[in-house]
Amino acid sequence: MIDVDNELRLACKTGKVILGSRRTIEEVKWGRAKLVIVASNCPKPVRDDIEYYAKLSGIPVYVHRKTSIDLGRVCGKPFQVAALAIRDPGDSRILEVGGGGSE
């Protein structure tokens, strides 16, 4: 089992990670994301939209056990992150959590 937080930190440093609900939904609609991670307290309408478009695009969605505040901290940001899209994992193994449900 991989450490999602450490792999996400590494992806943020070495790869291409898109932060924010609106931008994540856009990435999923265009099929550019390889994995979507949503916080445990992501608003239901936003999460439903992400899951709907991700299912259409065949993109795995991982529901993190942490809140949006904690997810922002993991990404090294001083703000909340309810959802994010991984476009390029960089040196991380974050894509291994894809399809794993939630931690």
ChimeraX attribute file (.defattr): number of C-alpha atoms within 10 A of each C-alpha:
attribute: neighborCount
match mode: 1-to-1
recipient: residues
	/A:1	5
	/A:2	10
	/A:3	11
	/A:4	18
	/A:5	17
	/A:6	15
	/A:7	21
	/A:8	23
	/A:9	18
	/A:10	19
	/A:11	23
	/A:12	22
	/A:13	16
	/A:14	14
	/A:15	17
	/A:16	15
	/A:17	22
	/A:18	19
	/A:19	20
	/A:20	16
	/A:21	21
	/A:22	14
	/A:23	14
	/A:24	25
	/A:25	24
	/A:26	15
	/A:27	22
	/A:28	27
	/A:29	18
	/A:30	12
	/A:31	16
	/A:32	16
	/A:33	25
	/A:34	21
	/A:35	26
	/A:36	27
	/A:37	24
	/A:38	29
	/A:39	24
	/A:40	20
	/A:41	16
	/A:42	18
	/A:43	13
	/A:44	10
	/A:45	9
	/A:46	16
	/A:47	20
	/A:48	12
	/A:49	15
	/A:50	26
	/A:51	21
	/A:52	15
	/A:53	18
	/A:54	23
	/A:55	13
	/A:56	12
	/A:57	16
	/A:58	15
	/A:59	22
	/A:60	20
	/A:61	24
	/A:62	22
	/A:63	22
	/A:64	22
	/A:65	14
	/A:66	17
	/A:67	17
	/A:68	20
	/A:69	16
	/A:70	21
	/A:71	26
	/A:72	21
	/A:73	16
	/A:74	20
	/A:75	22
	/A:76	12
	/A:77	13
	/A:78	11
	/A:79	13
	/A:80	17
	/A:81	23
	/A:82	26
	/A:83	30
	/A:84	26
	/A:85	26
	/A:86	24
	/A:87	19
	/A:88	20
	/A:89	21
	/A:90	17
	/A:91	13
	/A:92	19
	/A:93	16
	/A:94	23
	/A:95	20
	/A:96	13
	/A:97	21
	/A:98	17
	/A:99	14
	/A:100	12
	/A:101	11
	/A:102	15
	/A:103	11
